[in-house]
């Protein structure tokens, strides 16, 4: 049995056969919502006092999940991702990394140290953060760098 719409369209009337677009629009919105929810973006709060170095051979990281951010300022002070928290001693770094590591592992992810060192900071400060993270059980380190000078402030080039 033919549907009423099919019979009406083949009966020779002047009206064009109309296609109901609402199910297709609903599907487009559902797909859009699906992709927005499942998209993962790398969002790292940046300390304005830290200017990472430029490394032209660096590779952009696609997966930002599981990162524990430590900023190393030029004067050797350490801050957490929320750069208002200053980490004064190695034990403070160790405690922060241990706490963040447990939270990340609870989500089923592998924790990584995301180290944002200032271009003018001495490497021994970065080594201190790496050592404290290793003692807390985090053995992967991601160094934050710029790929080019583009986007840097003029005085910092």
C-alpha positions as CSV (number, residue, x, y, z in Angstrom):
1,X,0.0,0.0,0.0
2,X,1.3,3.3,-1.0
3,X,1.4,6.1,1.5
4,X,-0.9,9.1,1.2
5,X,2.0,11.4,0.3
6,X,3.1,9.1,-2.5
7,X,-0.4,8.7,-3.9
8,X,-0.9,12.4,-3.8
9,X,2.4,13.2,-5.5
10,X,1.7,10.7,-8.4
11,X,-1.9,11.7,-8.9
12,X,-0.8,14.5,-11.2
13,X,-1.5,17.4,-9.0
14,X,0.4,20.7,-9.4
15,X,1.8,20.4,-5.9
16,X,5.4,19.3,-5.7
17,X,6.3,16.4,-3.4
18,X,7.7,17.8,-0.2
19,X,10.3,16.1,1.9
20,X,10.0,16.4,5.6
21,X,13.4,17.9,6.7
22,X,12.8,17.9,10.4
23,X,14.3,14.4,11.0
24,X,17.4,15.3,9.1
25,X,17.8,18.6,11.0
26,X,17.4,16.6,14.3
27,X,20.1,14.2,13.2
28,X,22.5,17.1,12.4
29,X,22.0,18.6,15.8
30,X,22.5,15.3,17.5
31,X,25.8,14.7,15.6
32,X,26.9,18.2,16.4
33,X,26.3,17.8,20.1
34,X,28.0,14.4,20.0
35,X,31.2,15.8,18.5
36,X,31.2,18.8,20.8
37,X,30.9,16.6,23.9
38,X,33.6,14.2,22.7
39,X,36.1,16.7,21.5
40,X,39.1,17.1,23.8
41,X,41.0,20.3,23.9
42,X,44.3,21.0,25.5
43,X,43.7,23.7,28.0
44,X,46.5,24.8,30.2
45,X,46.4,27.9,32.2
46,X,49.6,29.8,31.5
47,X,51.6,31.8,34.0
48,X,52.1,35.2,32.4
49,X,55.6,35.5,34.0
50,X,56.8,32.3,32.2
51,X,57.9,32.6,28.6
52,X,58.8,29.1,27.3
53,X,61.7,28.8,24.8
54,X,61.4,28.3,21.1
55,X,62.2,24.9,19.6
56,X,61.7,24.7,15.9
57,X,61.8,20.9,15.8
58,X,59.1,20.5,18.5
59,X,56.0,18.4,17.9
60,X,52.6,19.6,18.9
61,X,51.0,17.3,21.5
62,X,47.5,16.2,20.5
63,X,46.4,14.7,23.8
64,X,46.3,17.1,26.8
65,X,44.7,14.7,29.3
66,X,46.6,13.6,32.3
67,X,48.9,16.6,32.6
68,X,50.3,18.0,35.9
69,X,51.4,21.5,35.1
70,X,54.4,23.1,36.9
71,X,55.7,26.5,35.9
72,X,59.3,27.4,36.5
73,X,59.8,31.2,36.6
74,X,63.0,33.0,35.7
75,X,64.0,33.5,39.3
76,X,63.5,29.8,40.1
77,X,60.2,29.9,41.8
78,X,57.7,27.2,41.0
79,X,54.0,27.6,40.5
80,X,51.2,25.2,39.9
81,X,48.8,25.4,36.9
82,X,46.8,27.8,39.0
83,X,49.8,30.2,39.0
84,X,48.6,31.9,42.2
85,X,49.9,28.9,44.2
86,X,53.7,29.2,44.7
87,X,55.5,26.0,45.6
88,X,58.3,26.9,47.9
89,X,60.1,23.6,48.6
90,X,60.7,20.3,46.8
91,X,58.2,18.7,49.2
92,X,55.5,21.1,48.0
93,X,56.1,20.0,44.4
94,X,56.1,16.3,45.5
95,X,52.8,16.7,47.4
96,X,51.1,18.5,44.5
97,X,52.3,15.9,42.0
98,X,51.3,13.0,44.2
99,X,47.8,14.4,44.8
100,X,47.3,15.2,41.1
101,X,48.7,11.8,40.0
102,X,46.2,10.0,42.2
103,X,43.3,12.0,40.7
104,X,44.5,11.4,37.2
105,X,45.0,7.7,37.7
106,X,41.4,7.5,39.2
107,X,40.2,8.6,35.7
108,X,42.2,5.8,34.1
109,X,44.8,8.1,32.5
110,X,48.6,8.0,32.7
111,X,49.9,11.1,34.5
112,X,52.6,13.3,32.8
113,X,54.5,16.3,34.1
114,X,53.9,19.3,31.9
115,X,56.9,21.5,32.6
116,X,56.7,25.2,31.6
117,X,60.1,26.6,32.1
118,X,61.0,30.2,31.4
119,X,63.5,30.7,28.6
120,X,65.9,32.5,31.0
121,X,65.5,30.1,33.9
122,X,68.5,28.0,34.8
123,X,67.9,24.3,34.0
124,X,68.8,23.2,37.6
125,X,65.3,24.5,38.7
126,X,63.6,22.4,36.0
127,X,65.7,19.4,37.2
128,X,64.4,20.0,40.8
129,X,60.8,19.8,39.5
130,X,61.5,16.7,37.4
131,X,63.2,15.0,40.4
132,X,60.3,15.7,42.8
133,X,57.8,14.4,40.2
134,X,59.8,11.3,39.7
135,X,59.8,10.7,43.5
136,X,56.0,11.1,43.4
137,X,55.8,8.4,40.7
138,X,55.4,10.5,37.5
139,X,58.1,9.4,35.0
140,X,56.9,11.1,31.8
141,X,57.8,14.8,31.2
142,X,56.4,17.1,28.5
143,X,58.4,20.3,28.0
144,X,56.4,23.3,26.9
145,X,58.0,25.2,24.1
146,X,56.9,27.5,21.2
147,X,57.5,26.2,17.7
148,X,58.3,29.6,16.3
149,X,58.9,33.2,17.4
150,X,55.4,34.1,16.0
151,X,53.2,35.2,18.8
152,X,56.0,36.2,21.2
153,X,56.1,39.6,22.6
154,X,58.6,41.9,20.7
155,X,60.9,42.4,23.6
156,X,61.2,38.7,24.3
157,X,62.6,37.7,20.9
